[in-house]
Amino acid sequence: MHPHDTAPHTGELTVTTASLDAWRQVEEWAAEEGWNPGHGDTACFHPTDPAGFFIGSLDDRPVSAVSVVNYSAQFAFLGYYLVHPAHRRQGRGLATWRAAFPHADGRTVGLDAVPAQQATYRRAGFTAAYETLRYGGRPDGTASTPSGIVPVDASRLDPALLDGIAAYDLRCFPAERRAFLARWLTADGHTARVRLRDGRITGYGVIRSARDGHRIGPLFADTPGDAEALFDSLTAHLGPDDEVSLDIPEPRRDAQALATARGLTPRSHTIRMYTGPVPPVREEYTYGVTSLELG
């Protein structure tokens, strides 16, 4: 399975799995494309499936990339489909895709497509599920620390709390990802909060510093009230000029209403697409996805 590409192949492209250090170059490409990656995203993303990050090289010089991260025996996520501007329209992306995609090995694969590439992915067998809207702006100053919010101690993550967050996350994401969450909740520049009601987790969220401002993701919650409390707690430390963004599935009107009420506006959008059936999740709990690169 591969996207349609009629560009000719020239030169000898070698596609190999990328080390964590090598992938930092791809993160720089993503920043140059305006994707606004978080500081340290690579260190959190790459260990999720080290065999799922691919770089195409010419004479040992990286020119293309794609990640195909296997989360479970049923589900994978594709991201970072990039070709350096100097090497586009030469078949480099297609060759890298062809080498990398078999890593999914029959799993349902998800991705977030930029609008210009939607038709390309459709020809590759992907079906659109919904749009994801990126909201951004300066929170309107209502940030606070409501009751029932528990900070995650990055220096000493309680295993029982991690277990609870991972169990909650599995309601919202199509695969178990406890190991990823252990990194994501505690990474440098990340602030994580959990919402508790009557001793039960009713949501959690993470905010991280990015190349431009801050990004919230995920923001999962039982109710709009839980989501509001988490958003306000996560943004309480920001200054009046700090920008924040989060990516919201278009069907989630409550999530869009929260973003709008906090002073954020739509900035861009992508299209979530899949190759096959996706394990059911509580879509109504999603007020912000984790990332557009890893789902």
Disulfide bonds with the S-S distance in Angstrom:
none
